[in-house]
Structures are given as C-alpha cells and as structure tokens.
Amino acid sequence: MNINNKKIYKNPAENYIFSLDSPVNAQNTALALNRLCNKLQKNSNYLSFDWSKLSYSALIKLKHDLQNDDYSAGTINTYLSIFKSVALDAWRLKLIATDDYLHIKDIKRVKGSRVATGRALTPKEINNIVKRCLNLKTMAGCRNAAIIAITYGAGLRVSELASIKKENINNDVLVVIGKGNKQRIIPLPAFVLKHVKRWLKSRLAFDCEYVFLRVQKGDHIINERIAKKGYSDIFSKIAKYSKQEHFTPHDLRRSYATNLLECNVDLFTVQSLLGHSSPDTTKIYDLRGEKTKAEAVKLLPFQ
C-alpha cells in the first residue's frame, strides 16, 4: 500500500527489518526470522507466517525447543529479543492484543554462558603470516599482507573490511561505519599504514573506490571490490600458504582485543575501538584467560 508515495508494511516482521539501520543486521535478522518461523509453523518464513497467531504460549514453546536443540543462551536470548521487537510492531499494527504483547514482552531471558569460540593469534603469528604473504612477491600477496595488517591492526569485522574505501583512510586514521550504522574513528599503527600504502601504490592505475580489489589467476588485478563472501576463501588460502592453523577475520578481531588488553589497555578504550555498545560484549573477546590457565597448569607439581 502507498499513501503519499510512502510504503506501509502490513507485515510486522518486514516492518521491523526495514527499521534496522545496518544492512548486515537486517539480512541476519531476516535469516533468523525465517529459521524461527519454520520452527513455529512448518514450511513458513517471515513473509508467509500468520503474525496474528503470535502468542505467549507459542514463544514459550519455541524457547523450550531451542533449549532442547542445545542452542546457546546468547543465541536464544537474541532470538527472543527479535521476536519481542516484531511483537511490538504486530501490536502497533493491531494484529495482536495488548495483553498478548505484554505477556510476550514479559518472557524471561535464558541464563547461562558458553566458552568463547575462535582463537587469538599472537603478534608473532600475525607477523609471520604477513611475511609469508610478502614472500610470494605477487600482487595477491601484497594485497593479502595489507588485508591481514588492517583487519588485525584496526580490529575490523569482515563486513567493515569489505566496505573500506580509499576516502576512509585519512593520514593515520580509518573511518569505519559499523553495526547499527555507527561511525568510529580508529587510529592506525605504523605497521598497518606501511602495508596498506604499499598495496595502494600497487593498484594506483585502478579507480575503484574500494581499497581491496580482486586479483585474477595469473596475478592480474581486476577493478572490482572483493565481496564480503570472498574473504573466507582468501583467508583459507593465506592460512594454507603461511602454514598456520585455520583462522578467520573475526579471529584477528579477537586478537586485536586480547593483545590490547594484554598490554594493559583499559577495557573501555578497547570497547570503544571495537565499536561495542557494552563492555560485556568486549569481555567475550578477551581470550587472555585461556592462556593464563594454560600457563598455570604447567606449574602443577607432579612426581
């Protein structure tokens, strides 16, 4: 429906998704809603699901099923938060009654936590990876060294890495638009600038606004950005030829947080650099505890 050229969304889930500022967040929310709608009603998605049937009882059963399927407390709570937001839109659109919305809003969060996944690479490991990239003496190697340096040295999410434009690098700072369309300014260490400038010089003849471009077989640069999904393959190749255990862009982000905290940078500064809304989220990225525990058990006496 259009009123004065403004589209009105009658589907509360669609309404909620379109209200999200971040395209990545909107895409992930849509995928989550499709998965959950299918659990509530077989072969349905957020567009076909009958949102007038959304109820307290249905969500309590969904919460129970997710716990039985061994979903983590954090994941279940994220899903409940999404459904509560959709329920608010359903109430605004008069698809559900006020009592139904208030009961849904009152559903309690799941308690519990899981051990953090992923790993933190040491500065020595990261330095070795960058050197291996440069030792290839190729355009791809030069580009990949810069990718590793800036992902680690700025603590980037892969979506942020894929979105860096030349204009975002100003002298020794990087301007990033992160989750929730929030902008942050990240100072870049000298080692990052060195590798990024080397790559930018190598691709000087290409006018694509994005920093990191595709490199075709035969080591030919193409005037096209690397899509977000392309970084998974790039990181797998880098791990293989640098003879490292598999790692992901997010592992470099974890490394950034862990290594800063290990250097006694305060938690709130690291939170700001990572673009987290809460220090509790930043704490999840702190993998110093595993290293400390590993060092501690080495001291265990035994005869």
The 8 nearest C-alpha neighbors of each residue, nearest first, counted from 0:
[[1, 7, 6, 2, 8, 5, 9, 4],
 [0, 2, 6, 5, 4, 7, 3, 8],
 [1, 3, 4, 5, 6, 0, 7, 8],
 [2, 4, 5, 1, 6, 0, 7, 8],
 [5, 3, 2, 1, 6, 0, 7, 8],
 [6, 4, 1, 2, 3, 7, 0, 8],
 [5, 7, 1, 0, 8, 4, 2, 3],
 [6, 8, 0, 1, 9, 5, 2, 14],
 [9, 7, 14, 10, 6, 13, 11, 0],
 [8, 10, 11, 7, 92, 14, 13, 0],
 [9, 11, 13, 8, 12, 14, 46, 50],
 [12, 10, 14, 88, 89, 13, 85, 15],
 [13, 11, 15, 14, 85, 10, 16, 45],
 [12, 14, 16, 10, 15, 11, 17, 8],
 [13, 15, 11, 12, 17, 8, 16, 10],
 [14, 16, 12, 18, 13, 17, 85, 11],
 [17, 15, 13, 18, 25, 19, 14, 12],
 [16, 18, 14, 15, 19, 13, 25, 20],
 [19, 17, 15, 16, 14, 20, 25, 13],
 [20, 18, 17, 16, 21, 25, 15, 24],
 [21, 19, 179, 180, 18, 22, 25, 24],
 [20, 22, 179, 24, 23, 180, 19, 178],
 [23, 21, 25, 24, 26, 20, 19, 27],
 [24, 22, 26, 21, 25, 27, 158, 178],
 [23, 25, 21, 27, 22, 26, 28, 19],
 [24, 26, 22, 28, 16, 23, 27, 19],
 [27, 25, 23, 29, 28, 24, 22, 30],
 [28, 26, 30, 24, 29, 25, 31, 23],
 [27, 29, 31, 25, 30, 26, 24, 32],
 [30, 28, 32, 26, 27, 31, 25, 33],
 [29, 31, 27, 33, 28, 32, 34, 26],
 [32, 30, 28, 34, 33, 29, 27, 35],
 [33, 31, 35, 29, 34, 30, 45, 36],
 [32, 34, 44, 30, 36, 45, 31, 35],
 [33, 35, 31, 37, 32, 36, 30, 38],
 [34, 36, 38, 32, 37, 33, 31, 39],
 [37, 35, 39, 33, 44, 38, 34, 32],
 [36, 38, 41, 43, 40, 35, 34, 39],
 [39, 37, 35, 36, 40, 41, 34, 61],
 [38, 40, 36, 37, 35, 41, 61, 57],
 [39, 41, 37, 38, 43, 36, 42, 48],
 [42, 40, 37, 43, 38, 39, 36, 44],
 [43, 41, 37, 40, 44, 36, 38, 47],
 [42, 44, 37, 41, 48, 47, 40, 36],
 [45, 43, 33, 36, 47, 46, 48, 37],
 [44, 46, 33, 48, 47, 32, 36, 12],
 [47, 45, 44, 48, 10, 13, 12, 43],
 [46, 48, 44, 45, 43, 49, 50, 36],
 [47, 49, 45, 43, 44, 46, 50, 36],
 [50, 48, 51, 52, 47, 53, 46, 45],
 [49, 51, 52, 53, 48, 89, 94, 11],
 [50, 52, 94, 49, 53, 95, 89, 54],
 [53, 51, 50, 49, 54, 95, 57, 94],
 [54, 52, 50, 51, 57, 55, 95, 86],
 [55, 53, 57, 56, 99, 52, 58, 103],
 [54, 56, 103, 58, 57, 102, 59, 99],
 [55, 57, 59, 54, 58, 60, 53, 103],
 [58, 56, 54, 60, 55, 59, 61, 53],
 [57, 59, 61, 60, 55, 56, 62, 54],
 [58, 60, 62, 56, 61, 57, 55, 63],
 [61, 59, 63, 57, 58, 62, 64, 56],
 [62, 60, 58, 64, 63, 59, 65, 57],
 [61, 63, 59, 65, 60, 64, 58, 66],
 [62, 64, 60, 66, 61, 65, 59, 67],
 [65, 63, 67, 61, 66, 62, 60, 68],
 [66, 64, 68, 62, 67, 63, 70, 61],
 [67, 65, 69, 63, 68, 64, 70, 62],
 [66, 68, 64, 69, 65, 63, 70, 62],
 [67, 69, 65, 66, 70, 64, 63, 71],
 [70, 68, 66, 67, 71, 65, 64, 72],
 [69, 71, 65, 66, 68, 74, 75, 72],
 [70, 72, 74, 73, 69, 75, 113, 112],
 [71, 73, 75, 109, 74, 111, 76, 112],
 [74, 72, 76, 71, 75, 77, 112, 109],
 [73, 75, 77, 71, 76, 72, 78, 70],
 [76, 74, 78, 72, 77, 73, 79, 71],
 [75, 77, 79, 73, 78, 74, 108, 72],
 [78, 76, 74, 80, 75, 79, 73, 81],
 [77, 79, 75, 81, 80, 76, 74, 82],
 [80, 78, 76, 82, 81, 77, 83, 75],
 [79, 81, 77, 83, 78, 82, 76, 84],
 [82, 80, 78, 84, 79, 83, 85, 77],
 [83, 81, 85, 79, 84, 80, 86, 78],
 [82, 84, 86, 80, 85, 81, 104, 79],
 [83, 85, 87, 81, 82, 86, 80, 88],
 [84, 86, 82, 88, 12, 87, 83, 11],
 [87, 85, 89, 83, 84, 88, 82, 90],
 [86, 88, 90, 84, 85, 89, 91, 83],
 [87, 89, 91, 11, 85, 90, 86, 92],
 [88, 90, 86, 11, 92, 94, 87, 91],
 [91, 89, 93, 95, 87, 88, 92, 94],
 [92, 90, 88, 93, 89, 87, 94, 95],
 [91, 93, 89, 90, 94, 88, 9, 11],
 [94, 92, 90, 91, 95, 89, 96, 88],
 [93, 95, 51, 89, 92, 90, 96, 50],
 [96, 94, 90, 93, 51, 89, 99, 97],
 [95, 97, 99, 98, 90, 100, 93, 94],
 [96, 98, 100, 99, 101, 90, 95, 102],
 [97, 99, 101, 96, 100, 102, 95, 103],
 [100, 98, 102, 96, 97, 101, 54, 103],
 [99, 101, 103, 97, 102, 98, 104, 86],
 [102, 100, 104, 98, 103, 99, 97, 105],
 [101, 103, 105, 99, 104, 100, 55, 98],
 [104, 102, 55, 100, 105, 101, 106, 99],
 [103, 105, 101, 102, 106, 83, 100, 86],
 [104, 106, 102, 103, 107, 101, 100, 55],
 [107, 105, 103, 104, 108, 102, 59, 55],
 [108, 106, 105, 109, 104, 76, 79, 110],
 [107, 109, 76, 110, 106, 79, 75, 72],
 [110, 108, 72, 76, 107, 111, 75, 73],
 [111, 109, 72, 108, 112, 73, 76, 107],
 [112, 110, 72, 109, 113, 71, 73, 108],
 [111, 113, 72, 114, 73, 71, 110, 115],
 [114, 112, 115, 71, 111, 72, 73, 116],
 [113, 115, 116, 112, 283, 117, 286, 289],
 [116, 114, 113, 283, 117, 284, 286, 118],
 [117, 115, 114, 118, 113, 250, 284, 283],
 [116, 118, 250, 115, 119, 246, 249, 253],
 [119, 117, 250, 120, 116, 253, 286, 254],
 [118, 120, 254, 253, 250, 286, 121, 257],
 [121, 119, 254, 124, 118, 125, 122, 251],
 [120, 122, 124, 123, 125, 119, 254, 258],
 [121, 123, 125, 124, 126, 120, 258, 254],
 [122, 124, 126, 121, 125, 127, 120, 128],
 [125, 123, 127, 121, 122, 126, 120, 128],
 [124, 126, 128, 122, 127, 123, 129, 121],
 [125, 127, 123, 129, 128, 124, 122, 130],
 [126, 128, 130, 124, 125, 129, 131, 123],
 [129, 127, 125, 131, 130, 126, 241, 124],
 [128, 130, 144, 132, 126, 131, 127, 125],
 [131, 129, 127, 133, 132, 128, 134, 126],
 [132, 130, 134, 128, 241, 129, 133, 127],
 [131, 133, 140, 129, 130, 144, 134, 135],
 [132, 134, 130, 135, 140, 131, 136, 141],
 [135, 133, 131, 136, 132, 130, 140, 137],
 [134, 136, 133, 137, 132, 140, 131, 141],
 [137, 135, 134, 133, 140, 138, 141, 132],
 [138, 136, 140, 139, 135, 141, 218, 133],
 [137, 139, 141, 140, 218, 142, 136, 220],
 [140, 138, 142, 137, 141, 143, 214, 218],
 [139, 141, 132, 137, 143, 133, 138, 142],
 [140, 142, 138, 144, 139, 143, 133, 198],
 [143, 141, 139, 145, 140, 144, 198, 138],
 [142, 144, 146, 140, 145, 141, 139, 147],
 [143, 145, 129, 141, 147, 132, 146, 142],
 [144, 146, 194, 195, 148, 142, 143, 147],
 [147, 145, 143, 144, 149, 148, 150, 142],
 [148, 146, 150, 144, 145, 149, 151, 143],
 [147, 149, 145, 191, 151, 146, 152, 150],
 [148, 150, 152, 151, 146, 153, 191, 147],
 [151, 149, 155, 147, 154, 153, 148, 152],
 [150, 152, 251, 154, 149, 148, 153, 255],
 [151, 153, 149, 148, 150, 154, 191, 187],
 [152, 154, 149, 155, 151, 150, 185, 187],
 [155, 153, 252, 151, 255, 150, 152, 273],
 [156, 154, 150, 153, 252, 159, 160, 157],
 [155, 157, 159, 158, 160, 249, 252, 154],
 [156, 158, 160, 159, 248, 161, 155, 227],
 [159, 157, 161, 156, 160, 227, 162, 23],
 [160, 158, 162, 156, 157, 161, 155, 177],
 [159, 161, 157, 162, 158, 163, 155, 156],
 [162, 160, 158, 227, 159, 163, 157, 226],
 [161, 163, 159, 160, 164, 158, 209, 227],
 [164, 162, 160, 209, 161, 210, 167, 159],
 [165, 163, 209, 210, 167, 166, 208, 162],
 [164, 166, 210, 167, 168, 208, 209, 163],
 [165, 167, 164, 168, 169, 208, 163, 209],
 [168, 166, 174, 164, 165, 173, 169, 163],
 [169, 167, 173, 166, 165, 172, 170, 174],
 [168, 170, 172, 171, 167, 173, 166, 174],
 [169, 171, 172, 168, 173, 192, 187, 186],
 [170, 172, 187, 169, 186, 192, 173, 168],
 [173, 171, 186, 187, 169, 185, 170, 168],
 [172, 174, 168, 185, 167, 184, 175, 186],
 [175, 173, 184, 167, 183, 185, 168, 172],
 [174, 176, 183, 182, 177, 173, 184, 159],
 [177, 175, 182, 181, 180, 183, 174, 159],
 [178, 176, 181, 180, 175, 182, 159, 179],
 [179, 177, 180, 21, 181, 176, 24, 23],
 [178, 180, 21, 181, 20, 177, 19, 24],
 [179, 181, 178, 21, 177, 176, 20, 182],
 [182, 180, 177, 179, 176, 178, 183, 274],
 [183, 181, 176, 175, 177, 180, 184, 174],
 [182, 184, 175, 174, 185, 176, 181, 274],
 [183, 185, 174, 173, 175, 172, 186, 182],
 [184, 186, 173, 172, 187, 272, 174, 183],
 [187, 185, 172, 171, 173, 188, 184, 153],
 [186, 188, 172, 171, 191, 185, 153, 189],
 [189, 187, 191, 190, 186, 192, 152, 171],
 [188, 190, 192, 191, 193, 187, 171, 194],
 [191, 189, 193, 192, 188, 194, 148, 152],
 [192, 190, 148, 193, 189, 194, 188, 149],
 [191, 193, 195, 189, 190, 194, 196, 187],
 [192, 194, 190, 191, 196, 195, 189, 197],
 [193, 195, 145, 197, 191, 196, 192, 198],
 [196, 194, 145, 192, 198, 197, 193, 191],
 [197, 195, 199, 198, 193, 194, 192, 200],
 [196, 198, 194, 200, 195, 199, 193, 201],
 [197, 199, 201, 195, 200, 196, 142, 141],
 [200, 198, 196, 202, 201, 197, 203, 195],
 [199, 201, 203, 197, 198, 202, 196, 195],
 [202, 200, 198, 199, 203, 197, 138, 204],
 [201, 203, 199, 200, 204, 205, 198, 220],
 [202, 204, 200, 205, 201, 199, 206, 198],
 [205, 203, 202, 206, 201, 200, 222, 207],
 [206, 204, 203, 202, 222, 207, 221, 220],
 [205, 207, 208, 204, 222, 203, 202, 209],
 [208, 206, 209, 222, 205, 223, 224, 210],
 [209, 207, 164, 165, 206, 210, 166, 224],
 [208, 210, 164, 207, 224, 163, 211, 165],
 [211, 209, 164, 165, 163, 212, 208, 199],
 [212, 210, 224, 209, 225, 213, 142, 161],
 [213, 211, 224, 223, 225, 222, 221, 210],
 [212, 214, 221, 225, 223, 220, 224, 215],
 [213, 215, 220, 219, 221, 218, 139, 212],
 [216, 214, 219, 218, 220, 217, 213, 221],
 [217, 215, 218, 219, 214, 220, 139, 213],
 [216, 218, 219, 215, 214, 220, 137, 138],
 [219, 217, 216, 215, 214, 138, 139, 220],
 [220, 218, 215, 214, 217, 221, 216, 138],
 [219, 221, 214, 213, 215, 218, 222, 212],
 [222, 220, 213, 223, 214, 212, 219, 215],
 [221, 223, 207, 205, 212, 220, 224, 206],
 [224, 222, 212, 221, 213, 207, 225, 209],
 [223, 225, 212, 211, 209, 213, 226, 222],
 [224, 226, 213, 212, 229, 211, 227, 161],
 [227, 225, 229, 228, 224, 161, 230, 162],
 [226, 228, 161, 229, 230, 158, 225, 157],
 [229, 227, 226, 230, 231, 232, 225, 157],
 [230, 228, 226, 227, 231, 232, 225, 233],
 [229, 231, 233, 232, 228, 227, 234, 226],
 [232, 230, 234, 233, 229, 228, 235, 247],
 [231, 233, 235, 230, 234, 229, 236, 228],
 [234, 232, 230, 236, 235, 231, 237, 229],
 [233, 235, 237, 231, 236, 232, 230, 238],
 [236, 234, 232, 238, 233, 237, 239, 231],
 [235, 237, 239, 233, 234, 238, 232, 240],
 [236, 238, 234, 239, 235, 240, 241, 233],
 [239, 237, 243, 235, 241, 236, 245, 240],
 [238, 240, 236, 242, 237, 241, 235, 243],
 [241, 239, 242, 237, 238, 236, 131, 243],
 [240, 242, 238, 131, 128, 243, 239, 237],
 [243, 241, 239, 240, 238, 244, 237, 128],
 [244, 242, 238, 241, 245, 239, 128, 240],
 [243, 245, 246, 238, 242, 239, 241, 235],
 [246, 244, 238, 243, 235, 247, 239, 234],
 [247, 245, 250, 244, 238, 248, 234, 235],
 [246, 248, 250, 249, 234, 251, 245, 231],
 [249, 247, 251, 250, 157, 252, 150, 156],
 [248, 250, 252, 251, 247, 253, 156, 157],
 [249, 251, 253, 247, 252, 248, 118, 119],
 [252, 250, 254, 151, 248, 249, 253, 255],
 [251, 253, 154, 249, 255, 250, 254, 155],
 [254, 252, 250, 284, 256, 251, 255, 119],
 [255, 253, 119, 251, 257, 252, 120, 256],
 [254, 256, 252, 154, 253, 258, 151, 257],
 [257, 255, 253, 259, 254, 258, 284, 260],
 [256, 258, 285, 254, 260, 259, 255, 286],
 [257, 259, 261, 260, 255, 256, 254, 262],
 [260, 258, 262, 256, 261, 257, 264, 255],
 [259, 261, 263, 264, 257, 262, 258, 256],
 [260, 262, 258, 263, 259, 257, 287, 264],
 [261, 263, 259, 260, 264, 258, 257, 265],
 [264, 262, 260, 261, 265, 259, 266, 258],
 [265, 263, 260, 259, 262, 266, 268, 269],
 [266, 264, 268, 267, 263, 269, 260, 259],
 [265, 267, 269, 268, 270, 264, 260, 278],
 [268, 266, 270, 269, 265, 271, 278, 264],
 [267, 269, 271, 270, 266, 265, 272, 264],
 [268, 270, 272, 266, 271, 267, 273, 256],
 [271, 269, 267, 273, 275, 268, 272, 281],
 [270, 272, 274, 268, 269, 273, 267, 275],
 [271, 273, 269, 270, 274, 268, 185, 183],
 [274, 272, 270, 271, 275, 269, 154, 155],
 [275, 273, 271, 272, 270, 276, 183, 177],
 [274, 276, 270, 277, 273, 271, 280, 281],
 [277, 275, 274, 278, 270, 280, 271, 279],
 [276, 278, 279, 275, 280, 281, 270, 267],
 [279, 277, 281, 280, 270, 282, 267, 266],
 [280, 278, 282, 277, 281, 283, 276, 275],
 [281, 279, 278, 282, 283, 277, 275, 284],
 [280, 282, 278, 284, 283, 279, 270, 275],
 [283, 281, 279, 285, 284, 280, 278, 266],
 [282, 284, 281, 280, 285, 115, 279, 286],
 [285, 283, 253, 282, 281, 286, 256, 257],
 [284, 286, 257, 282, 283, 287, 256, 281],
 [287, 285, 288, 257, 289, 284, 119, 290],
 [288, 286, 290, 289, 285, 291, 257, 261],
 [287, 289, 291, 286, 290, 292, 285, 293],
 [290, 288, 292, 291, 287, 286, 293, 294],
 [289, 291, 293, 287, 288, 292, 294, 286],
 [292, 290, 288, 294, 289, 293, 295, 287],
 [291, 293, 295, 289, 294, 290, 288, 296],
 [292, 294, 290, 295, 291, 296, 289, 297],
 [295, 293, 291, 297, 292, 296, 290, 298],
 [294, 296, 292, 297, 293, 298, 291, 299],
 [297, 295, 299, 298, 293, 294, 292, 291],
 [298, 296, 295, 294, 299, 293, 300, 292],
 [299, 297, 296, 295, 300, 294, 301, 293],
 [298, 300, 296, 297, 301, 295, 294, 302],
 [301, 299, 298, 302, 297, 296, 295, 294],
 [300, 302, 299, 298, 297, 296, 295, 294],
 [301, 300, 299, 298, 297, 296, 295, 294]]
